[in-house]
């Protein structure tokens, strides 16, 4: 029987070491599933030394991806003699948004309102993450922990087609800096009336 030494070699050698990179993305990138360019440096290691080269890839951001989520670009990483080309692990870093705060798949937005609005009602005009405007009637007294939930207006749920989290509206009541003695007296009279 003929024995080949090459047959005894590992037919599927291990991969070169994993290369980790971070990609800064916006809330809109994650909402829309935009394409972003990831850039990194690869190493080629051989018995003659190490060579570094720049690399990049146009990555479609998965809709609904969150801060800290990772994706793997198979076979796009480091190379080394005797090993298969390694992978790139891309970790998403969600940059802070000026209007929304993300909690899971929900988006929180805080609307400033006056004390008069908090006590007598207000219509809030809110711009959504996808650029639409919602008018939300608040016809109850707004207490410090007030929230209004608008179902299905949050972030896409990753891996769930056509499912979205909620938009949670909070109010920040702006108090007047100064009241006259007459205004204080009138407010006290109104609030203590039976």
N, C-alpha and C positions, 0 to 999 in steps of 0.2 A: 504494500500500500504506500502511496506517495504522500508525504507530509510536507506542507508548505508552512514556512515560518511566518509568512504574511497572513495566513489564515488564522494564526494564533493571536495576531495583533487585534487590538480593539477596533472593531469596524466603525464604531461611533465614538470617537474620542470626546472627552469632556470639552466644555466651552471655556473660552478665555474668561477672565474675571469680569463680573458685572460692572457696568459703568452707570453711575447714578447722576441724574441731572434734575434740576428744578425748573419748572416753567411757570412764570407769573401769568395769571389769567384774570380777566374781569368777570363780574357776575354775568354780564351780557354774553361773554364768550361761552360760559357754561350754559346759559339759557338757550342760546341759538345754536350751539354746536359749531362754532366758527372754526375755521382752519387757521392754525398758528404755526410759525416756524420754530422748531426746537433746534438749538445749536449746542454742540459739545466738542470735546477733543477726544479723539481715539488714540490709543497707543498700539504700536506694532512692536512686539518684543521678539528678538531672535538672538542667536548666539553671537551676532555682531553688535548687539546693543538695542537701544530703544529709540523709536522714531515716533513723534507726535504729529497728528494731522487734524485739521478742522473738518467737522462733518455737520450736516444739518438734515432735517426731514420736515416735510409739511404734514402736520398732524391734525386730523379732524378731532376736535375736542368732543368727547362723548357728552351728549345733552344731559344736564343734571349733575355733572361731576362736581364733587365737593372738595374743599381744602383738604390736602393730605392724601387724596385718592391717587392711585398710581396706575400707569399702563406700561406695558413692556413692548419695546420695538425689537423683535426677535432678529438676531443675526446682523445687527447694525453697529455693534460695539467693537471692543478691543480685539486685536488678533495677536496670536502668539504661535511660534513654531510648534507643530504637533497637536495643536488644539483647534477646535472649531471657533469661528468668529463668535464673540460674546454678544450679549444683549445690552440694550439701553433701557434703564428703568427711569421713566419720567414721573416725577411727583409734582402735582399741581399745587401751586401757592395762590390762593384766592386773595387778591388785593382788596382792601376795604372800599366799599361803595359809599358815595356821598349821601345817598337817600335810604338805601335798604340795608338791613342786617339779616343775615341768613341764619336760621335755626332749623337744622335738618333740611327738609324740602320746603319749609315755610319761609316767607319773607316778612320781616317786620318793618313797618314804616311809622315814624313818629311825626305827628302834625302839631304845630304850635297853634293854640287857640287862646282867646282872651278869657278872662274870668266870666265876663258876661255870656260868652258862647258856652262855657262849661255849665252855666246855671240855666240858660234859657234855650239852648239848642243851636245847631249850626249845620250847614252843609259843607262837607269837606270835599275838595277837588284834589284827587290823587292821581299822579302819573304812574302807570304800571311799568313793570320791567320791560314790557314789549311796546311801550310808547303810546298806549291808549290812555284816555282820561276817564276815571270813574268819579261819579258824584255820589257821596254817601251821606245820607241824612242821619244826623244824630239828634234825636228829639227826646233824649233823656238827660238827666244830670250826669255830667262826666266826673266820676270820682277818680282818685289818684291811680287806681289799678284798672281803669277802664280799657277794654279791648273790644274791637269789632272785627269779626272774622269774615272774610270774603272768600268763600270756598273756590278752589280751583284756579286761583290767580297767583300762585307762588311759582316755585321752580319746577321744571320737569322732574319726574321721578326717574332716576337712572334705571334703565332696563325695563321700564313699564311704559309701553306705547300709549300716548295720549293721556297720561295721568300726570296731574300736577299737585303740588302742595298748595297751601292757603296763603292769602295775604292777610296779615294781622295788623290792624290799624290801632295805634296807641295815640293818646293825646298828651301834649305837654302844655299845661295851663300856665299862661303868662299872667302874673299878678301885677296890678298897678304899683308903680313905685311910690305913689303918694295919694292919700285921700284927705280931703278937708274934713273938719269936724262935722259939717253939715252932711257930707256924703256918708260918713261913718254912721251918723245917727239914722239917716234914711235907710241904709242897708240893714242896720240892726232892726229897725221897725218892720221892714218887709220880711226879714227872715224869721222874726219871732212872732209874726201875726198868726193868729189862730184861724 
